Amino acid sequence: MYDPRCDTVFVEGALHFDISFPNRNIRINVDPDVGDARQRS
């Protein structure tokens, strides 16, 4: 995951979610600074 705040390519502890829709797959990357992303909506 790219972090533009410090021009870093890899962010330690980032969470990655792969989501599938009909005819489309996307990946959501969540920076660890947001806290526990699994509890956010």
Distance bins in CASP14 RR format, pairs under 12 A and 6 or more apart:
PFRMAT RR
TARGET T0000
AUTHOR 0000-0000-0000
RMODE 2
METHOD distances of the structure
MODEL  1
1 8 0 0 0 0 1 0 0 0 0 0 0
1 9 0 0 0 0 1 0 0 0 0 0 0
1 10 1 0 0 1 0 0 0 0 0 0 0
1 11 1 0 1 0 0 0 0 0 0 0 0
1 12 0 0 0 0 1 0 0 0 0 0 0
1 13 0 0 0 0 1 0 0 0 0 0 0
1 14 1 0 1 0 0 0 0 0 0 0 0
1 15 0 0 0 0 1 0 0 0 0 0 0
1 16 1 0 0 1 0 0 0 0 0 0 0
1 17 0 0 0 0 0 1 0 0 0 0 0
1 27 0 0 0 0 1 0 0 0 0 0 0
1 28 0 0 0 0 0 1 0 0 0 0 0
1 29 1 0 1 0 0 0 0 0 0 0 0
1 30 0 0 0 0 1 0 0 0 0 0 0
1 31 1 0 0 1 0 0 0 0 0 0 0
1 32 0 0 0 0 1 0 0 0 0 0 0
1 33 0 0 0 0 0 1 0 0 0 0 0
1 34 0 0 0 0 0 1 0 0 0 0 0
1 37 0 0 0 0 0 1 0 0 0 0 0
2 8 1 0 0 1 0 0 0 0 0 0 0
2 9 1 0 1 0 0 0 0 0 0 0 0
2 10 0 0 0 0 1 0 0 0 0 0 0
2 11 1 0 0 1 0 0 0 0 0 0 0
2 14 0 0 0 0 1 0 0 0 0 0 0
2 29 0 0 0 0 1 0 0 0 0 0 0
2 31 0 0 0 0 0 1 0 0 0 0 0
3 9 0 0 0 0 1 0 0 0 0 0 0
3 10 0 0 0 0 1 0 0 0 0 0 0
3 11 1 0 1 0 0 0 0 0 0 0 0
3 12 0 0 0 0 0 1 0 0 0 0 0
3 13 0 0 0 0 0 1 0 0 0 0 0
3 14 0 0 0 0 1 0 0 0 0 0 0
3 29 0 0 0 0 1 0 0 0 0 0 0
3 30 0 0 0 0 0 1 0 0 0 0 0
3 31 1 0 0 1 0 0 0 0 0 0 0
3 32 0 0 0 0 0 1 0 0 0 0 0
3 33 0 0 0 0 1 0 0 0 0 0 0
4 11 0 0 0 0 0 1 0 0 0 0 0
4 31 0 0 0 0 0 1 0 0 0 0 0
5 11 0 0 0 0 1 0 0 0 0 0 0
5 31 0 0 0 0 1 0 0 0 0 0 0
5 33 0 0 0 0 1 0 0 0 0 0 0
6 12 0 0 0 0 0 1 0 0 0 0 0
6 31 0 0 0 0 0 1 0 0 0 0 0
6 33 0 0 0 0 0 1 0 0 0 0 0
8 14 0 0 0 0 0 1 0 0 0 0 0
8 31 0 0 0 0 0 1 0 0 0 0 0
10 16 0 0 0 0 0 1 0 0 0 0 0
10 29 0 0 0 0 0 1 0 0 0 0 0
10 31 0 0 0 0 0 1 0 0 0 0 0
10 32 0 0 0 0 0 1 0 0 0 0 0
11 29 0 0 0 0 1 0 0 0 0 0 0
11 30 0 0 0 0 1 0 0 0 0 0 0
11 31 1 0 0 1 0 0 0 0 0 0 0
11 32 1 0 0 1 0 0 0 0 0 0 0
11 33 0 0 0 0 1 0 0 0 0 0 0
11 34 0 0 0 0 0 1 0 0 0 0 0
12 31 0 0 0 0 0 1 0 0 0 0 0
12 32 1 0 0 1 0 0 0 0 0 0 0
12 33 0 0 0 0 0 1 0 0 0 0 0
13 29 0 0 0 0 0 1 0 0 0 0 0
13 30 0 0 0 0 1 0 0 0 0 0 0
13 31 0 0 0 0 1 0 0 0 0 0 0
13 32 1 0 1 0 0 0 0 0 0 0 0
13 33 0 0 0 0 1 0 0 0 0 0 0
13 34 0 0 0 0 0 1 0 0 0 0 0
13 35 0 0 0 0 0 1 0 0 0 0 0
13 36 0 0 0 0 0 1 0 0 0 0 0
13 37 0 0 0 0 0 1 0 0 0 0 0
14 27 0 0 0 0 0 1 0 0 0 0 0
14 28 0 0 0 0 0 1 0 0 0 0 0
14 29 1 0 1 0 0 0 0 0 0 0 0
14 30 1 0 0 1 0 0 0 0 0 0 0
14 31 1 0 0 1 0 0 0 0 0 0 0
14 32 1 0 1 0 0 0 0 0 0 0 0
14 33 0 0 0 0 1 0 0 0 0 0 0
14 34 0 0 0 0 0 1 0 0 0 0 0
14 35 0 0 0 0 0 1 0 0 0 0 0
14 37 0 0 0 0 1 0 0 0 0 0 0
15 27 0 0 0 0 0 1 0 0 0 0 0
15 28 0 0 0 0 1 0 0 0 0 0 0
15 29 1 0 0 1 0 0 0 0 0 0 0
15 30 1 0 1 0 0 0 0 0 0 0 0
15 31 0 0 0 0 1 0 0 0 0 0 0
15 32 1 0 0 1 0 0 0 0 0 0 0
15 33 0 0 0 0 0 1 0 0 0 0 0
15 34 0 0 0 0 1 0 0 0 0 0 0
15 35 0 0 0 0 1 0 0 0 0 0 0
15 36 0 0 0 0 1 0 0 0 0 0 0
15 37 1 0 1 0 0 0 0 0 0 0 0
15 38 1 0 0 1 0 0 0 0 0 0 0
15 39 0 0 0 0 0 1 0 0 0 0 0
15 40 0 0 0 0 0 1 0 0 0 0 0
16 26 0 0 0 0 0 1 0 0 0 0 0
16 27 1 0 0 1 0 0 0 0 0 0 0
16 28 1 0 0 1 0 0 0 0 0 0 0
16 29 1 0 1 0 0 0 0 0 0 0 0
16 30 1 0 0 1 0 0 0 0 0 0 0
16 31 0 0 0 0 0 1 0 0 0 0 0
16 32 0 0 0 0 0 1 0 0 0 0 0
16 37 0 0 0 0 0 1 0 0 0 0 0
17 25 0 0 0 0 0 1 0 0 0 0 0
17 26 0 0 0 0 1 0 0 0 0 0 0
17 27 1 0 0 1 0 0 0 0 0 0 0
17 28 1 0 1 0 0 0 0 0 0 0 0
17 29 0 0 0 0 1 0 0 0 0 0 0
17 30 1 0 0 1 0 0 0 0 0 0 0
17 37 0 0 0 0 1 0 0 0 0 0 0
17 38 0 0 0 0 1 0 0 0 0 0 0
17 40 0 0 0 0 0 1 0 0 0 0 0
18 24 0 0 0 0 0 1 0 0 0 0 0
18 25 1 0 0 1 0 0 0 0 0 0 0
18 26 1 0 0 1 0 0 0 0 0 0 0
18 27 1 0 1 0 0 0 0 0 0 0 0
18 28 0 0 0 0 1 0 0 0 0 0 0
18 29 0 0 0 0 0 1 0 0 0 0 0
19 25 1 0 0 1 0 0 0 0 0 0 0
19 26 1 0 1 0 0 0 0 0 0 0 0
19 27 1 0 0 1 0 0 0 0 0 0 0
19 28 1 0 0 1 0 0 0 0 0 0 0
19 29 0 0 0 0 0 1 0 0 0 0 0
20 26 0 0 0 0 1 0 0 0 0 0 0
20 27 0 0 0 0 0 1 0 0 0 0 0
20 28 0 0 0 0 0 1 0 0 0 0 0
28 34 0 0 0 0 0 1 0 0 0 0 0
28 37 0 0 0 0 1 0 0 0 0 0 0
28 38 0 0 0 0 0 1 0 0 0 0 0
28 40 0 0 0 0 0 1 0 0 0 0 0
29 37 0 0 0 0 1 0 0 0 0 0 0
30 36 0 0 0 0 1 0 0 0 0 0 0
30 37 1 1 0 0 0 0 0 0 0 0 0
30 38 0 0 0 0 1 0 0 0 0 0 0
30 39 0 0 0 0 0 1 0 0 0 0 0
30 40 0 0 0 0 1 0 0 0 0 0 0
31 37 0 0 0 0 1 0 0 0 0 0 0
31 40 0 0 0 0 0 1 0 0 0 0 0
32 38 0 0 0 0 0 1 0 0 0 0 0
34 40 1 0 0 1 0 0 0 0 0 0 0
END
